[in-house]
Each structure stands twice: as C-alpha cells, then as structure tokens.
Amino acid sequence: MMPENGQHNPEDSMAAYLYGGPGGGHWSTAQDLLKLGTWIGGKSKETTFGELLKNHGREFYNDGNVWHAGSISSASAHLTHLGDQGLTVAVLSTTKGFCQATAVAEMIQDHLII
C-alpha cells in the first residue's frame, strides 16, 4: 500500500497498490536510494563484501560499479554507484514509459563524468 506521502503516476490506477511482487516494487525516496548506493559503494571496497558481489552479484555488479533499475509502464527507478569516480546516482520517475529513470540517470552520468 502506498505510504501517506507516497507519489505515483495518477494515470495508472494500480500504481499505488504495486509493491513487493516478483517484479520488485518498493516504496522509497531518491534520498534513501542515494544512501543505499553510497553504502553499497563503500561496502564493495571491503574484501568480504566485494568478493560476495563479484561472485554472486553479477546481475548488478561489474568492475567496482553497482547498478539496478526497475520500471512499470507508469514509473521507474534507477540506482548506480560508479566505484572509480565515487559517484552515486539515484533517480525516481513517475513519467509514463518504461525505463525513464534510467534515461535520466545516464544523462546525469554523461554530464558528470568527463
């Protein structure tokens, strides 16, 4: 169920009720995603955690970089931590269309990494 201060795309009548299913779905804030990405980035430098990511996190970890994205037709989220740059980008979008947050995150990364 949507939290009291939650936001969703009003064009999708079901969006407020989607969470915790096989496709993911969890209520969060961009600030909390940023904290998570920064924490994971720091932990990935630790030997034990880094080895766990390398061995079991291939779907979202490669060469010190961590990323994950998800979307439904009316909302999307994207989280990236670029280890070499020490950059974490978290984007949430209620724009209609799949992977809108990923497109914004990639634009941010392209402008910040020279």
Buried (B, 14 or more C-beta within 10 A) or exposed (E): EEEEEEBBBEEBEEBBEBBEEEEBBEBBBBEEBBBBBBEBBBBBEEEEBBEBBBEEBEEBBEEBBBBBBBBBEBBBBBBBBBBEBEBBBBBBBBEEEBBBBBBBBBEBBEEEEE
